Amino acid sequence: MAKTSPQTWISTTRRPEEFDSFWQQTLEATAEFPLDPSFKKNRMRSIPGIDVFDVRFTSYGGLRIAGWYCKPGGSGPFPGLLIVPGYVSEPKLPKDYAAMGYATLSVAPRGKLRSNDVFNPGYPGLLMDNVENPESYGYRGFYMDAVRAFDALAARPEVDGHRIGVHGSSQGGALTLLVAALRRDKVAAAAAGAPYLCSMMGAASLTNSYPYQEINDYLRLYPERRDAVKGTLDLYDIHNFAPSIRCPIIVNVGLRDDVCPPETGFALFGEIGSEQKRMYPYEDCAHDAGSSIGHGDIVNEFFAQRLIPARIGAAG
């Protein structure tokens, strides 16, 4: 799906008056549950020089959330990296990042294979789960799972709390931006690819691909609920979190992306509050957003310059 000028598109997303209070209340409700992290070493998956742990911690509503944690051998301190997943992908063992020197947590938010005992709306399904009620909308707990994963990583004694980055693509790109906004005083760097969940209602008018097609399917059945749906989605739209981001951040989009339209990525990028931000648009790429032609190397260099001590000194 070729785009002529996605940079000029204007988002219809509006920031609700209750936005700040809603998310402050959500963070407070989440904090009522002790994090209670468990890191159990998995000897079968560990290899020389990299220790692998099965992770569990408590999140919004008291649900236990799973993840994989890989760290270099030794006691640190290590830079930390949180990896957040896409819409349908399952978190993988982040051994490659551990091999680069990062203590890395790859989280499985509720509904993912290892965290779906109570909440499991399916895929497709998550985007519209209880969408008519912002208090019980499926992404409320899902968002908090990503935030609590960051907290679990930051609490590790071998992790340098001043050098933690966040990275993901698609839904992972959205969660990267979310964590960078809600933990803006703690996230040191962020890299978001092909961000999903931004300008959601507008995105549904730009593409017929899933997951956004879930919005069109829902409104075809319940057209009278359009205003209520927009009200909920605006409250959760990553576009409205972006102004709170303060850390250095890079965003990449594919100009032929028909899953997460690049228009919404450009609109979001304009809202990011960081003074150190850069957009990487890829002309002939779709939802891979340049990952197949070397953007991963840019991400690796970006984090190395900001999180690895020797590189930080050289950059300065």
Protein Blocks (a to p, Z undefined) as FASTA:
>chain_A
ZZfblmlpccfbdcdfklmmmmmmmmmmmmmpcfkiacdddfklpcehiacdddddddeh
hiacdddddddedjbjaddddddddfklccddfkkmmmnopacdddddehiaklmmmgcg
bjahklmgoklpmklgmklmmmmmmmmmmmmmmmpmkbcfklccdddehjlmmmmmmmmm
mmmmmmgbdcdehiehiakllmmmmpccdfklmmmmmmmmmmmlmmmmmmmmmmmmmklm
mmmpmbdcdddddfkbckbgfklmmmmmmmpmbfbdcddddfkbcfknommnopmmmmmm
mmmmmmmmklmmmmZZ
